[in-house]
Amino acid sequence: MRLIQTLKNIFKIEDLRARLLYTLGIILLYRLGKYITLPGIDPSQLAGLKSQTSSGIMGLLDMFSGGAFSQASIFALGIMPYISASIVVQLLGIVFPYFQKLQKEGESGRRKMNQYTRYLTVAILILQAPTYLVNLSNQLPQSAFVLSGFFFKFSSVVILTAGTMFVMWLGERITDKGIGNGISLIIMIGIIARLPANFIFEAGTRMNGAGGPVALIAEIVLLFVVILGTIMLVQATRRVPVQYARRIVGNKQYGGVRQYIPLKVNAAGVMPIIFAQAIMMLPIIIAGYSNSSSGFVVAFSNMYGFWYNLVTAILIILFTYFYTAITINPVQIAEDMKKNGGFIPGIKPGRKTVEFFDSVMSRITLPGSIFLAIIAILPAIAVKAGITPQFAQFYGGTSLLILVGVVLDTLQQIESHLLMRHYDGLMKSGRVKGRTGAVTSI
C-alpha cells in the first residue's frame, strides 16, 4: 500500500510528473534510434557482427551502446567517446594550469570545459568511426554492403559522429529538463536493455539440461545477493571510518559544530575499472592486427582467464591510489581548514595536518580499491561457475556499479522532490543515499 501511495504522490506533483514523462520520452527516442541501421548496410545480414558481440570485450562495448553496436546502428558508437573525452579533460585539469583555472571559475568555467569536451569527443569519433567500419567489413559478408566506396565511408563516419553527438544532447536534455543524471541514465538504460534477452538465453541453457531449474533459481538468488551487497557497500563508503571522522571538528565561528571533511573510502569511483579495462584491451587489439597466437597474447586476450583478471585486479588497485591522489589534495584541504578556523585536535595546522590526511587516505583507499577489484572480476568468477558469459556481465564489473549508482541517484532525485513538497519519501526508514562519494557520476 505504501508503494501505491508513493506512486500517487509522485504523479500529484506536476513538476515531478512532467520531468518523469519527459525523461521517458527521451529514453524512448534513444531506444528507437538503436534500430536505425547505417544507410548502405543490409540489416538482415548482421549475424556475424552479433556473434562477435555475444561475449568478451566486444560484448561490453555492445552493452554500453544498448545493443546499437551489434545492430550497425547510427548510435553504434554510443556515449563512450564522450566518457573518454570527459576523462581526458579531467586529467588535463590536473596537469595544465589553464584547465585548473577553469575548474575554479564556477559555472562559466564549467561551460568552457564542456565545450572542450565536445570538441575532443568529435575528434575521438572521427578516429573511432573508420575503425568501426573496418570491423564491419571484416565481420559481414560483401553482400551486406548495398553501398561501397568513398561516399559510403565518408557518409557513415559523419552519421556515426552525429549519432553519438545526438545521444550526448539527449543526455543533456534529461539533465536539464528531466530527472537528472542524463548521460548516466542513458548508459544504464542501454545495460538494462540487454538483460531480458540474456536472461532468456540463460534460462534456455539451464532448462535444456545444464543444471535445470534449480541452477537457474540459484543464479537468480545469487544475482540479487550480489546486487544488494553492492548497494550496501556503495552506501557504506560515503564517509571515512568513525575513528577518523570523530577527530575532525568544525569552525569555531559556527559554535564548534562538528564538520566532516570530504574524505571517502572510494573517492576514485568507477574510473580505475575503466582505466584498467582500457589497458587490458591492448593485447586483444594487438592480437587482432598481428594474428599472433603466442602464449602471452592468448592468455591476456581471454577476459575470463586467471592471468587477465589477476593483472586487471592489480591495475585497479594501483589506479585507485593514483586517481585518489590526483583528485584529493591534502594540501588544499589543510589550507581550507586553516582559513576557516578548523583544526584537528592533537595535530598542528600546516604540514602535520597534510601528513595526517595523507595517512588517512592511504589507509582508507585500500579497502575501496579491493572492493572495486572484486566487483571487476566477479563476471569471470561467474563464468567459471558455469554461468553463460552474456548473463555473467550483470554479476559485476562496470555495468553493475553503474546500475546500482544510477538507480540510487534517480531514487534520491525523486525522493528530494517528494520531501520538498512534504510528502513521505520512498523508504519507510531513513532517506535513500545516492552514490555521492562512492561511484563517480558520469
C-alpha positions as CSV (number, residue, x, y, z in Angstrom):
1,M,0.0,0.0,0.0
2,R,2.9,2.4,0.8
3,L,4.3,1.9,-2.7
4,I,1.0,2.6,-4.3
5,Q,0.6,5.7,-2.2
6,T,4.1,6.9,-3.1
7,L,3.4,6.5,-6.8
8,K,0.2,8.5,-6.4
9,N,2.2,11.2,-4.6
10,I,4.7,11.3,-7.5
11,F,2.0,12.0,-10.0
12,K,0.4,14.6,-7.8
13,I,3.5,16.8,-8.1
14,E,3.1,18.5,-11.5
15,D,6.8,19.4,-11.9
16,L,8.0,15.9,-11.0
17,R,5.4,14.3,-13.2
18,A,6.5,16.4,-16.2
19,R,10.1,15.6,-15.6
20,L,9.5,11.9,-15.4
21,L,7.4,11.9,-18.6
22,Y,9.9,14.0,-20.4
23,T,12.7,11.6,-19.3
24,L,10.7,8.6,-20.5
25,G,10.1,10.3,-23.9
26,I,13.8,10.9,-24.4
27,I,14.6,7.3,-23.4
28,L,12.1,6.0,-25.9
29,L,13.6,8.2,-28.6
30,Y,17.1,6.9,-27.8
31,R,15.9,3.2,-27.9
32,L,14.2,3.7,-31.3
33,G,17.5,5.0,-32.7
34,K,19.1,1.6,-32.0
35,Y,17.0,0.0,-34.8
36,I,18.0,2.5,-37.5
37,T,20.8,0.8,-39.4
38,L,23.5,2.7,-41.2
39,P,22.4,3.6,-44.8
40,G,24.0,1.2,-47.2
41,I,24.0,-1.9,-44.9
42,D,21.5,-4.8,-45.2
43,P,20.1,-5.3,-41.6
44,S,19.2,-8.9,-42.4
45,Q,22.9,-9.9,-42.7
46,L,24.2,-8.8,-39.3
47,A,24.7,-12.3,-37.9
48,G,28.5,-12.1,-38.0
49,L,28.5,-8.9,-36.0
50,K,26.0,-10.2,-33.5
51,S,28.1,-13.3,-33.0
52,Q,31.2,-11.1,-32.4
53,T,29.4,-9.1,-29.7
54,S,27.9,-12.0,-27.9
55,S,30.6,-12.0,-25.2
56,G,34.1,-10.7,-24.4
57,I,35.3,-7.1,-24.8
58,M,33.0,-6.6,-27.8
59,G,30.1,-7.7,-25.7
60,L,30.9,-4.9,-23.2
61,L,31.0,-2.3,-26.0
62,D,27.7,-3.6,-27.3
63,M,26.2,-3.5,-23.8
64,F,27.3,0.1,-23.2
65,S,25.8,1.2,-26.5
66,G,22.5,-0.5,-25.6
67,G,22.8,-3.1,-28.4
68,A,23.4,-0.5,-31.1
69,F,26.9,-1.7,-31.8
70,S,25.7,-5.2,-32.9
71,Q,22.9,-3.6,-35.0
72,A,25.3,-1.4,-37.0
73,S,23.0,1.4,-35.9
74,I,23.5,5.2,-36.3
75,F,24.1,5.1,-32.5
76,A,26.6,2.3,-32.7
77,L,29.5,4.1,-31.0
78,G,27.2,5.0,-28.1
79,I,28.2,7.5,-25.5
80,M,31.6,6.1,-24.6
81,P,33.6,8.5,-26.8
82,Y,32.1,11.3,-24.7
83,I,33.1,9.5,-21.5
84,S,36.6,9.1,-22.8
85,A,36.8,12.8,-23.7
86,S,35.5,13.7,-20.2
87,I,38.2,11.6,-18.5
88,V,40.9,13.2,-20.7
89,V,39.7,16.7,-19.9
90,Q,39.6,15.9,-16.2
91,L,43.2,14.7,-16.3
92,L,44.2,17.9,-18.3
93,G,42.8,19.8,-15.3
94,I,45.5,18.2,-13.2
95,V,48.4,18.8,-15.5
96,F,47.8,22.2,-17.1
97,P,47.2,25.4,-15.1
98,Y,44.8,26.8,-17.7
99,F,42.4,23.9,-17.1
100,Q,42.9,24.2,-13.3
101,K,41.8,27.8,-13.5
102,L,38.7,26.9,-15.5
103,Q,37.7,24.3,-12.8
104,K,37.8,27.1,-10.2
105,E,35.7,29.6,-12.2
106,G,32.4,28.1,-11.4
107,E,29.6,28.0,-14.0
108,S,31.5,29.9,-16.7
109,G,34.5,27.6,-16.3
110,R,32.3,24.5,-16.4
111,R,30.7,25.6,-19.6
112,K,34.1,26.2,-21.2
113,M,35.2,22.7,-20.0
114,N,32.1,21.2,-21.5
115,Q,32.9,22.9,-24.8
116,Y,36.4,21.5,-24.9
117,T,34.9,18.1,-24.0
118,R,32.6,18.2,-27.0
119,Y,35.4,19.2,-29.4
120,L,37.5,16.3,-28.1
121,T,34.5,13.9,-28.4
122,V,34.2,14.9,-32.1
123,A,38.0,14.2,-32.6
124,I,37.7,10.8,-31.0
125,L,34.7,9.9,-33.1
126,I,36.4,10.8,-36.3
127,L,39.1,8.3,-35.3
128,Q,36.8,5.6,-34.0
129,A,34.2,5.7,-36.8
130,P,36.5,4.4,-39.5
131,T,37.8,1.7,-37.2
132,Y,34.2,0.6,-36.7
133,L,33.6,0.5,-40.4
134,V,36.8,-1.7,-40.9
135,N,35.4,-4.1,-38.2
136,L,32.1,-4.2,-40.1
137,S,33.9,-5.1,-43.4
138,N,35.7,-7.9,-41.5
139,Q,32.6,-9.4,-39.8
140,L,29.9,-9.0,-42.5
141,P,29.8,-10.6,-46.0
142,Q,30.2,-8.4,-49.0
143,S,26.6,-8.9,-49.9
144,A,25.7,-7.0,-46.7
145,F,27.0,-3.7,-48.2
146,V,24.5,-2.3,-50.5
147,L,26.7,0.8,-51.0
148,S,30.5,1.0,-51.0
149,G,33.3,3.3,-51.9
150,F,34.4,6.7,-50.6
151,F,30.9,8.1,-50.4
152,F,29.7,5.3,-48.2
153,K,32.7,5.5,-45.8
154,F,32.5,9.3,-45.6
155,S,28.8,9.5,-45.0
156,S,29.0,6.7,-42.4
157,V,31.7,8.5,-40.5
158,V,29.5,11.6,-40.5
159,I,26.4,9.7,-39.4
160,L,28.2,7.8,-36.6
161,T,29.7,11.1,-35.3
162,A,26.4,12.9,-35.5
163,G,24.6,9.9,-33.8
164,T,26.9,10.0,-30.8
165,M,26.6,13.8,-30.5
166,F,22.8,13.4,-30.7
167,V,22.9,10.9,-27.9
168,M,25.0,13.2,-25.9
169,W,22.5,16.0,-26.5
170,L,19.7,13.7,-25.3
171,G,21.6,13.1,-22.1
172,E,21.9,16.8,-21.5
173,R,18.2,17.3,-22.1
174,I,17.5,14.7,-19.4
175,T,19.8,16.5,-17.0
176,D,18.3,20.0,-17.7
177,K,14.6,19.2,-18.1
178,G,14.2,15.6,-16.9
179,I,15.0,13.7,-13.7
180,G,18.8,14.4,-13.9
181,N,22.0,12.4,-14.5
182,G,21.2,12.2,-18.2
183,I,24.4,10.6,-19.5
184,S,24.5,8.1,-16.7
185,L,20.8,7.3,-17.2
186,I,21.3,6.6,-20.9
187,I,24.2,4.2,-20.2
188,M,22.1,2.4,-17.5
189,I,19.1,2.0,-20.0
190,G,21.5,0.5,-22.5
191,I,22.7,-2.0,-20.0
192,I,19.3,-2.9,-18.7
193,A,18.0,-3.3,-22.3
194,R,20.2,-6.4,-22.7
195,L,19.1,-8.0,-19.5
196,P,15.9,-9.7,-20.7
197,A,17.4,-11.3,-23.8
198,N,20.5,-12.5,-21.9
199,F,18.2,-13.9,-19.1
200,I,16.1,-15.7,-21.6
201,F,19.2,-17.2,-23.2
202,E,20.5,-18.3,-19.7
203,A,17.1,-19.8,-18.8
204,G,17.0,-21.7,-22.1
205,T,20.5,-23.1,-21.4
206,R,19.6,-24.2,-18.0
207,M,16.2,-25.7,-18.9
208,N,17.8,-27.7,-21.7
209,G,19.8,-29.8,-19.2
210,A,22.7,-27.6,-18.0
211,G,21.7,-27.7,-14.3
212,G,17.9,-27.4,-14.7
213,P,15.5,-25.0,-13.0
214,V,17.3,-25.5,-9.6
215,A,20.5,-24.0,-11.1
216,L,18.5,-21.1,-12.7
217,I,16.8,-20.3,-9.4
218,A,20.2,-20.4,-7.6
219,E,21.7,-18.0,-10.2
220,I,18.8,-15.5,-9.7
221,V,19.1,-15.6,-6.0
222,L,22.9,-15.1,-6.3
223,L,22.4,-12.2,-8.6
224,F,20.1,-10.5,-6.1
225,V,22.6,-11.1,-3.3
226,V,25.4,-9.5,-5.4
227,I,23.2,-6.5,-6.2
228,L,22.1,-6.0,-2.6
229,G,25.7,-6.4,-1.4
230,T,26.9,-3.8,-3.9
231,I,24.2,-1.4,-2.8
232,M,25.2,-1.8,0.8
233,L,28.9,-1.4,0.0
234,V,28.2,1.7,-2.2
235,Q,26.2,3.4,0.6
236,A,28.7,2.3,3.3
237,T,31.6,4.0,1.5
238,R,30.2,7.5,1.7
239,R,32.3,8.6,4.8
240,V,35.6,7.9,6.4
241,P,35.8,5.5,9.3
242,V,34.3,6.8,12.6
243,Q,37.7,6.8,14.4
244,Y,39.0,9.4,11.9
245,A,35.8,11.4,11.4
246,R,35.3,12.0,15.1
247,R,38.7,13.7,15.3
248,I,37.7,16.3,12.8
249,V,35.9,19.3,14.3
250,G,34.3,22.3,12.7
251,N,34.8,26.0,12.5
252,K,34.7,27.8,15.9
253,Q,32.7,30.7,14.4
254,Y,29.8,28.2,14.0
255,G,29.8,27.4,17.7
256,G,32.1,24.4,17.4
257,V,29.6,22.5,15.3
258,R,31.3,19.3,14.1
259,Q,32.0,19.3,10.3
260,Y,33.1,16.3,8.2
261,I,36.0,16.6,5.8
262,P,35.1,15.1,2.4
263,L,37.4,12.1,2.6
264,K,35.8,9.0,1.1
265,V,36.6,5.3,1.2
266,N,36.2,5.2,-2.6
267,A,37.0,8.6,-3.9
268,A,38.0,7.3,-7.3
269,G,34.6,5.9,-8.1
270,V,34.4,3.6,-11.2
271,M,37.3,5.3,-13.0
272,P,40.0,2.8,-12.0
273,I,38.0,0.0,-13.6
274,I,37.6,2.0,-16.8
275,F,41.3,2.7,-17.0
276,A,42.3,-0.9,-16.2
277,Q,39.9,-2.3,-18.9
278,A,41.2,0.2,-21.4
279,I,44.8,-1.0,-20.9
280,M,43.8,-4.7,-20.9
281,M,42.1,-4.2,-24.3
282,L,45.6,-3.6,-25.9
283,P,46.6,-7.3,-26.1
284,I,43.2,-8.0,-27.9
285,I,43.8,-5.2,-30.3
286,I,47.4,-6.4,-31.0
287,A,46.2,-10.0,-31.5
288,G,43.6,-8.7,-34.0
289,Y,46.0,-6.8,-36.1
290,S,49.0,-9.2,-35.9
291,N,47.2,-12.5,-35.9
292,S,49.6,-13.6,-33.2
293,S,48.9,-16.8,-31.3
294,S,51.7,-16.6,-28.7
295,G,51.0,-17.7,-25.2
296,F,51.2,-14.2,-23.8
297,V,48.7,-12.8,-26.2
298,V,46.3,-15.7,-25.8
299,A,46.5,-15.5,-22.0
300,F,45.8,-11.8,-21.9
301,S,43.1,-12.0,-24.6
302,N,40.9,-14.2,-22.5
303,M,39.0,-11.9,-20.3
304,Y,37.7,-14.8,-18.2
305,G,41.1,-16.3,-17.7
306,F,43.2,-16.2,-14.5
307,W,46.1,-14.0,-15.7
308,Y,43.8,-11.5,-17.3
309,N,41.8,-11.0,-14.1
310,L,44.8,-11.1,-11.8
311,V,46.5,-8.3,-13.7
312,T,43.2,-6.4,-14.0
313,A,42.7,-6.5,-10.3
314,I,46.3,-5.3,-9.6
315,L,45.8,-2.4,-12.1
316,I,42.5,-1.4,-10.5
317,I,44.2,-1.2,-7.0
318,L,47.1,0.8,-8.4
319,F,44.8,3.1,-10.4
320,T,42.6,3.7,-7.4
321,Y,45.5,5.0,-5.5
322,F,46.6,7.1,-8.5
323,Y,43.2,8.6,-9.2
324,T,42.6,9.3,-5.5
325,A,46.0,11.1,-5.3
326,I,45.2,13.4,-8.2
327,T,41.6,14.1,-7.1
328,I,42.0,14.5,-3.3
329,N,44.6,17.2,-2.5
330,P,45.5,17.1,1.2
331,V,47.4,20.4,0.9
332,Q,44.3,22.2,-0.3
333,I,42.1,20.6,2.4
334,A,44.6,21.6,5.1
335,E,44.7,25.2,3.8
336,D,40.9,25.4,3.6
337,M,40.6,24.2,7.2
338,K,43.2,26.7,8.3
339,K,41.4,29.6,6.5
340,N,38.1,28.7,8.1
341,G,39.5,28.3,11.6
342,G,39.1,24.5,11.5
343,F,41.6,22.1,13.2
344,I,42.2,18.5,14.2
345,P,42.7,18.0,17.9
346,G,46.3,17.0,18.8
347,I,47.6,17.8,15.3
348,K,49.3,21.1,14.4
349,P,48.0,23.0,11.4
350,G,50.1,23.0,8.2
351,R,52.5,20.2,7.3
352,K,51.4,17.9,10.2
353,T,47.7,18.2,9.1
354,V,48.7,17.4,5.5
355,E,50.6,14.3,6.7
356,F,47.6,13.2,8.7
357,F,45.3,13.5,5.7
358,D,47.8,11.6,3.6
359,S,48.0,8.8,6.1
360,V,44.2,8.6,6.4
361,M,43.7,8.5,2.6
362,S,46.4,5.8,2.2
363,R,44.6,3.6,4.8
364,I,41.0,4.0,3.7
365,T,41.8,3.8,0.0
366,L,43.0,0.2,0.3
367,P,39.5,-1.4,1.2
368,G,37.9,0.8,-1.5
369,S,40.4,-0.4,-4.1
370,I,40.0,-4.1,-3.1
371,F,36.2,-3.6,-3.3
372,L,36.5,-2.3,-6.9
373,A,38.8,-5.1,-7.9
374,I,36.4,-7.8,-6.5
375,I,33.5,-6.2,-8.3
376,A,35.5,-6.1,-11.6
377,I,36.4,-9.8,-11.6
378,L,33.0,-11.1,-10.5
379,P,31.9,-11.8,-14.1
380,A,34.9,-14.0,-14.6
381,I,34.1,-15.9,-11.4
382,A,30.5,-16.3,-12.5
383,V,31.6,-17.7,-15.9
384,K,33.9,-20.2,-14.2
385,A,30.9,-21.2,-12.1
386,G,29.0,-22.2,-15.2
387,I,27.0,-19.1,-16.0
388,T,26.9,-18.0,-19.6
389,P,29.2,-15.0,-20.5
390,Q,26.2,-12.9,-21.6
391,F,24.4,-13.2,-18.3
392,A,27.6,-13.1,-16.2
393,Q,28.2,-9.5,-17.2
394,F,25.4,-8.5,-14.8
395,Y,27.2,-10.0,-11.8
396,G,29.8,-7.3,-11.5
397,G,32.2,-5.0,-13.4
398,T,31.5,-1.5,-14.5
399,S,27.9,-2.4,-15.5
400,L,26.9,-3.4,-12.0
401,L,28.4,-0.3,-10.4
402,I,26.7,1.9,-13.0
403,L,23.3,0.2,-12.5
404,V,23.5,0.5,-8.7
405,G,24.8,4.0,-8.7
406,V,22.4,5.5,-11.3
407,V,19.3,3.8,-9.7
408,L,20.3,5.2,-6.2
409,D,20.8,8.6,-7.7
410,T,17.5,8.6,-9.5
411,L,15.6,7.4,-6.4
412,Q,17.4,10.2,-4.4
413,Q,16.3,12.8,-7.0
414,I,12.6,11.6,-6.8
415,E,12.7,11.5,-3.0
416,S,14.1,15.0,-2.8
417,H,11.1,16.3,-4.8
418,L,8.7,14.4,-2.5
419,L,10.2,15.6,0.7
420,M,10.4,19.2,-0.6
421,R,6.7,19.2,-1.0
422,H,6.1,17.5,2.4
423,Y,5.3,14.0,1.1
424,D,6.7,10.8,2.6
425,G,9.9,9.6,1.0
426,L,10.5,6.3,-0.9
427,M,11.9,4.5,2.1
428,K,10.0,3.8,5.3
429,S,13.0,4.4,7.5
430,G,15.8,6.8,6.5
431,R,16.5,8.5,3.2
432,V,17.8,7.0,0.0
433,K,21.5,7.6,-0.2
434,G,22.9,8.3,-3.6
435,R,26.3,7.3,-4.9
436,T,27.9,10.6,-3.8
437,G,31.4,9.7,-2.7
438,A,31.1,6.1,-3.8
439,V,30.7,6.0,-7.5
440,T,31.8,9.0,-9.5
441,S,29.0,10.5,-11.6
442,I,29.4,10.1,-15.3
